[in-house]
Amino acid sequence: MNYILRDENAIYYECGYSSDNALYLRLGSEAWLITDSRYTVEAREAVRDAEVVEAADLFKAARALLRQRGAGRVVFDPKDWSVAGMEALRARLPHVRFVPRPDLSHRKRMIKRPEEIALLKEAARLGREGFDTFARYLATGGLDKREKRLHFEAEAALSHYGEYALSFDPIVAINANAAKPHALPTETLLKEGDLLLVDAGLKYRRYCSDRTRTVAVGRHLHFGDDQRFASPKIQKAYDLVRKAHDVAIEKARTGMTGAQIDRLAREVIEEGGMGRAFVHSTGHGVGLDIHEMPYISARSETVVEEGMVFTIEPGVYFPGEFGIRIEDMVVMKEGRAEIL
């Protein structure tokens, strides 16, 4: 298949290197990484199975290769290209037909190789260590700190104080702010007895981790699953989300669709009378990108296979009151879901 890539992680997957200004072109058995002079020395040291082409104008260089090789059909992912970028590529190439194929790279990357699973497992382990470091900070110095300060401390702890990049901007939310699934930090102060939701992850050799815990704040604060809240309503919601999380992981099987796994978690919460409060999907794939295929949602027809990695993250949200989410990454292994 002939195809051209623009996305950094898609390019890295193909040849082991990418930069913020690069194209990857494959025509049959030949492949090229096209980048500018800022990156060519490093690229030539790292790239595998492709020729590095240095060019000030990436699109011009790609057009030249397409003309030289007489390419007639080239596949691309329209989600990764701007209108301007595709127009620049198509310029003066009337003989080439560019065929859109959404999620081109994500579909190739859905089933993780054993070495990728090992990297994801290490990312998850390091992410858990980061959570433990953040828990120690919260227990000893987190009280009376603003969410904005807690967000800063979470970034520091999860990155192992700068050793690793983060998978995404962490979510650190107290009480009512936790009712926003993608809450931004506020001026709210953390107090004893508060509910605190933390969603964070890091990258290990470019592969992401993703984890969410909701905890009761006190002197023995920890990010384990066993949490005890003073409010009966919060405790009931927490226990329900935990059950949905555990049931979905326990009952997920290869051969199910993403929608069927989503249903495993959603039925638990609906039977508990909180179905309307579960406002997002049950999970998403994780790899080089923090959100990849397969999607574990009510609309997903993707059949889950051995080697796929995704999150299980049911949650319930009560605007103006609180929100709860519990999330772990799993890999499908020997037909079942195994927590990473």
C-alpha positions as CSV (number, residue, x, y, z in Angstrom):
1,M,0.0,0.0,0.0
2,N,1.1,3.5,-0.8
3,Y,0.6,6.0,2.0
4,I,1.8,9.3,3.4
5,L,1.8,10.3,7.1
6,R,1.9,13.7,8.9
7,D,1.2,12.8,12.5
8,E,4.3,12.5,14.7
9,N,3.3,9.3,16.5
10,A,2.2,7.6,13.3
11,I,5.6,8.4,11.8
12,Y,7.5,7.2,14.9
13,Y,5.6,3.9,14.7
14,E,6.7,3.4,11.1
15,C,10.4,4.3,11.4
16,G,11.4,4.8,15.0
17,Y,11.9,8.6,14.7
18,S,9.7,11.7,14.2
19,S,9.9,15.5,14.6
20,D,7.5,18.4,14.6
21,N,8.3,19.0,10.9
22,A,8.3,15.7,9.0
23,L,6.5,13.6,6.4
24,Y,6.7,9.9,6.0
25,L,6.1,8.5,2.5
26,R,5.8,4.8,1.7
27,L,5.5,3.6,-1.9
28,G,5.4,-0.2,-2.0
29,S,8.6,-1.5,-0.5
30,E,10.4,1.9,-0.4
31,A,10.0,4.5,2.4
32,W,11.3,8.0,3.1
33,L,11.3,10.3,6.1
34,I,11.3,13.8,4.9
35,T,12.4,16.5,7.3
36,D,14.4,19.7,7.5
37,S,18.1,20.4,8.4
38,R,17.4,20.8,12.1
39,Y,16.6,17.1,12.5
40,T,18.5,15.2,9.8
41,V,21.6,14.3,11.9
42,E,19.5,12.8,14.6
43,A,17.1,11.2,12.1
44,R,19.9,9.4,10.3
45,E,21.0,8.0,13.6
46,A,17.6,6.8,14.6
47,V,15.5,6.0,11.5
48,R,14.9,2.4,10.6
49,D,13.7,1.0,7.3
50,A,13.5,4.3,5.5
51,E,15.7,6.8,3.7
52,V,16.1,10.3,5.3
53,V,15.5,13.1,2.9
54,E,16.5,16.7,3.9
55,A,14.3,19.4,2.5
56,A,13.4,23.0,3.3
57,D,10.0,22.4,1.6
58,L,8.7,19.0,2.7
59,F,5.7,19.0,0.3
60,K,7.9,19.8,-2.7
61,A,10.2,16.9,-1.8
62,A,7.3,14.6,-1.4
63,R,5.9,15.6,-4.8
64,A,9.2,15.0,-6.4
65,L,9.3,11.4,-5.1
66,L,5.8,10.8,-6.2
67,R,6.6,11.9,-9.7
68,Q,9.8,10.0,-9.9
69,R,8.2,6.7,-8.7
70,G,5.1,7.3,-10.9
71,A,2.7,6.8,-8.0
72,G,-1.0,6.8,-9.0
73,R,-2.8,6.3,-5.7
74,V,-1.7,7.3,-2.2
75,V,-3.7,6.8,1.1
76,F,-3.7,9.4,3.8
77,D,-5.6,10.0,7.1
78,P,-7.8,13.1,6.7
79,K,-7.8,13.6,10.5
80,D,-4.1,14.3,10.5
81,W,-4.0,16.8,7.7
82,S,-5.0,20.4,7.4
83,V,-6.7,21.7,4.2
84,A,-3.6,23.8,3.5
85,G,-1.2,20.9,3.9
86,M,-3.2,18.6,1.6
87,E,-3.5,21.4,-1.0
88,A,0.3,21.9,-0.8
89,L,0.8,18.2,-1.4
90,R,-1.6,17.9,-4.2
91,A,-0.3,20.9,-6.1
92,R,0.9,20.0,-9.6
93,L,0.2,16.3,-9.1
94,P,-2.9,15.7,-11.4
95,H,-1.9,12.1,-11.9
96,V,-1.9,11.1,-8.2
97,R,-5.2,10.2,-6.5
98,F,-5.1,10.8,-2.8
99,V,-7.5,8.5,-1.0
100,P,-8.7,9.4,2.5
101,R,-8.7,6.6,5.1
102,P,-9.6,7.8,8.6
103,D,-7.6,6.4,11.5
104,L,-5.1,4.8,9.1
105,S,-2.3,4.6,11.7
106,H,-4.5,3.9,14.7
107,R,-6.0,0.9,13.0
108,K,-2.5,-0.5,12.3
109,R,-1.5,0.1,16.0
110,M,-4.6,-1.4,17.7
111,I,-3.0,-4.7,18.4
112,K,0.1,-4.1,20.4
113,R,3.3,-6.1,19.9
114,P,4.8,-7.8,22.9
115,E,7.5,-5.1,23.2
116,E,4.9,-2.4,23.1
117,I,2.9,-4.1,25.9
118,A,6.1,-4.2,28.0
119,L,6.6,-0.5,27.5
120,L,3.0,0.3,28.4
121,K,3.3,-1.9,31.5
122,E,6.4,0.0,32.6
123,A,4.6,3.3,31.9
124,A,1.7,2.2,34.1
125,R,4.1,1.0,36.9
126,L,5.9,4.4,36.8
127,G,2.6,6.2,36.7
128,R,1.5,4.3,39.9
129,E,4.8,5.3,41.6
130,G,4.0,8.9,40.7
131,F,0.5,8.6,42.2
132,D,2.1,7.2,45.4
133,T,4.5,10.2,45.5
134,F,1.6,12.6,45.1
135,A,-0.3,10.8,47.9
136,R,2.6,11.4,50.3
137,Y,2.6,15.1,49.4
138,L,-1.1,15.4,49.9
139,A,-1.0,13.6,53.2
140,T,1.8,15.7,54.6
141,G,1.4,19.1,52.9
142,G,-1.6,19.2,50.7
143,L,-4.2,20.5,53.1
144,D,-5.2,24.2,52.6
145,K,-3.5,24.3,49.2
146,R,-5.4,25.5,46.1
147,E,-6.3,23.2,43.3
148,K,-3.9,25.1,41.1
149,R,-1.0,24.3,43.5
150,L,-2.1,20.7,43.7
151,H,-2.1,20.5,39.9
152,F,1.5,21.8,39.9
153,E,2.5,19.2,42.5
154,A,0.8,16.5,40.5
155,E,2.7,17.4,37.4
156,A,6.0,17.2,39.4
157,A,5.2,13.9,41.1
158,L,3.8,12.2,38.0
159,S,6.8,13.3,35.9
160,H,9.1,11.9,38.6
161,Y,10.3,15.5,38.9
162,G,11.1,16.0,35.3
163,E,12.4,12.6,34.3
164,Y,9.4,11.7,32.2
165,A,7.0,13.6,30.0
166,L,3.3,13.5,30.9
167,S,0.7,11.8,28.8
168,F,-1.6,14.7,29.2
169,D,-2.4,17.7,31.5
170,P,-3.4,16.1,34.8
171,I,-6.9,16.6,36.3
172,V,-6.9,17.4,40.0
173,A,-10.4,18.3,41.2
174,I,-12.0,18.8,44.6
175,N,-15.6,18.1,45.5
176,A,-17.9,19.9,43.0
177,N,-15.1,20.5,40.5
178,A,-14.8,16.7,40.2
179,A,-18.3,16.7,38.7
180,K,-16.6,18.1,35.5
181,P,-15.0,15.1,33.7
182,H,-12.2,17.3,32.3
183,A,-12.1,19.8,35.2
184,L,-9.6,22.7,35.1
185,P,-7.9,23.7,38.4
186,T,-9.5,26.5,40.5
187,E,-8.8,28.5,43.6
188,T,-10.6,25.9,45.8
189,L,-8.6,24.9,48.9
190,L,-8.2,21.3,49.9
191,K,-9.7,20.4,53.3
192,E,-9.9,17.4,55.5
193,G,-12.8,15.2,54.5
194,D,-12.9,16.5,50.9
195,L,-13.3,14.3,47.9
196,L,-10.4,14.5,45.5
197,L,-10.3,13.2,41.9
198,V,-6.9,12.7,40.2
199,D,-6.5,11.7,36.6
200,A,-2.9,11.6,35.3
201,G,-0.3,9.6,33.4
202,L,3.2,9.7,32.1
203,K,5.2,8.6,29.0
204,Y,7.8,5.9,29.0
205,R,9.8,5.8,25.8
206,R,6.9,7.6,24.2
207,Y,4.2,5.1,25.4
208,C,1.5,6.5,27.6
209,S,-0.1,5.6,30.9
210,D,-3.5,6.7,32.2
211,R,-5.0,6.2,35.6
212,T,-7.8,7.9,37.7
213,R,-8.5,7.6,41.4
214,T,-11.1,9.3,43.6
215,V,-10.1,9.5,47.2
216,A,-11.3,10.7,50.6
217,V,-8.9,13.3,52.0
218,G,-7.4,12.7,55.4
219,R,-4.2,11.9,57.3
220,H,-4.1,8.4,55.9
221,L,-4.8,9.4,52.3
222,H,-3.9,6.8,49.7
223,F,-4.8,6.0,46.1
224,G,-6.0,2.5,46.7
225,D,-9.5,1.3,45.7
226,D,-10.8,1.0,49.3
227,Q,-12.1,4.5,50.1
228,R,-14.3,5.6,53.0
229,F,-16.3,8.8,52.7
230,A,-18.4,10.5,55.4
231,S,-21.3,11.2,53.0
232,P,-23.6,8.2,52.4
233,K,-24.5,9.5,49.0
234,I,-20.8,9.8,47.9
235,Q,-20.0,6.3,49.4
236,K,-22.9,4.7,47.5
237,A,-21.8,6.3,44.3
238,Y,-18.1,5.4,44.9
239,D,-19.0,1.7,45.6
240,L,-21.2,1.6,42.5
241,V,-18.4,3.0,40.2
242,R,-15.9,0.6,41.8
243,K,-18.3,-2.3,41.1
244,A,-18.8,-1.2,37.5
245,H,-15.0,-0.9,37.0
246,D,-14.4,-4.4,38.5
247,V,-17.2,-6.1,36.7
248,A,-16.2,-4.7,33.3
249,I,-12.6,-5.9,33.8
250,E,-13.7,-9.3,35.1
251,K,-16.1,-10.1,32.3
252,A,-14.4,-8.5,29.3
253,R,-13.5,-11.1,26.7
254,T,-11.8,-11.2,23.3
255,G,-14.5,-11.4,20.6
256,M,-16.7,-8.8,22.4
257,T,-17.3,-5.5,20.7
258,G,-16.3,-2.2,22.4
259,A,-20.0,-1.6,22.9
260,Q,-20.5,-4.9,24.7
261,I,-17.7,-4.1,27.1
262,D,-19.1,-0.6,27.6
263,R,-22.4,-2.3,28.4
264,L,-20.9,-4.4,31.2
265,A,-20.0,-1.2,33.2
266,R,-23.0,0.8,32.2
267,E,-25.5,-1.9,33.3
268,V,-24.1,-1.9,36.8
269,I,-24.5,1.9,37.2
270,E,-27.9,1.9,35.6
271,E,-29.1,-0.9,38.0
272,G,-27.8,1.3,40.8
273,G,-30.0,4.1,39.7
274,M,-27.3,6.4,38.5
275,G,-27.3,5.7,34.8
276,R,-27.9,9.3,33.8
277,A,-24.8,10.4,35.8
278,F,-22.5,8.2,33.6
279,V,-22.0,10.7,30.8
280,H,-19.0,9.4,28.9
281,S,-17.8,6.1,27.4
282,T,-16.2,3.3,29.5
283,G,-12.8,3.6,27.9
284,H,-10.3,4.1,25.1
285,G,-7.2,2.6,23.6
286,V,-3.8,3.7,24.9
287,G,-0.4,3.6,23.2
288,L,1.8,6.2,21.5
289,D,-1.3,8.4,21.8
290,I,-3.3,8.8,25.0
291,H,-6.5,8.2,23.0
292,E,-6.3,5.4,20.4
293,M,-8.5,2.7,19.1
294,P,-10.3,0.6,20.3
295,Y,-12.9,2.9,21.8
296,I,-15.0,1.2,24.6
297,S,-18.2,3.1,24.0
298,A,-21.9,2.4,23.3
299,R,-21.3,3.0,19.6
300,S,-18.1,1.0,19.1
301,E,-18.5,-2.0,16.7
302,T,-14.7,-2.8,17.0
303,V,-14.1,-6.4,18.0
304,V,-11.7,-6.6,20.9
305,E,-8.7,-8.9,20.1
306,E,-5.7,-10.3,21.9
307,G,-3.0,-7.7,22.5
308,M,-5.3,-4.7,22.5
309,V,-4.7,-2.2,25.4
310,F,-7.4,0.1,26.6
311,T,-8.8,1.8,29.7
312,I,-11.8,0.9,31.9
313,E,-13.0,4.1,33.5
314,P,-16.6,4.3,34.5
315,G,-17.7,7.4,36.4
316,V,-20.7,9.3,37.8
317,Y,-21.1,13.1,38.0
318,F,-23.5,15.2,39.9
319,P,-23.0,18.9,38.9
320,G,-22.6,21.2,41.9
321,E,-21.9,18.3,44.2
322,F,-19.2,15.8,43.3
323,G,-17.9,13.4,40.6
324,I,-16.3,9.9,40.9
325,R,-14.2,8.1,38.3
326,I,-11.9,5.0,38.7
327,E,-9.6,4.1,35.8
328,D,-7.1,1.4,35.0
329,M,-5.4,0.3,31.8
330,V,-5.9,-3.3,30.7
331,V,-4.4,-5.6,28.1
332,M,-6.3,-8.5,26.5
333,K,-4.3,-11.6,27.3
334,E,-5.4,-15.2,26.9
335,G,-8.9,-14.0,26.2
336,R,-9.3,-11.8,29.3
337,A,-8.5,-8.3,30.5
338,E,-5.4,-8.0,32.7
339,I,-4.7,-4.8,34.6
340,L,-1.4,-3.2,33.6
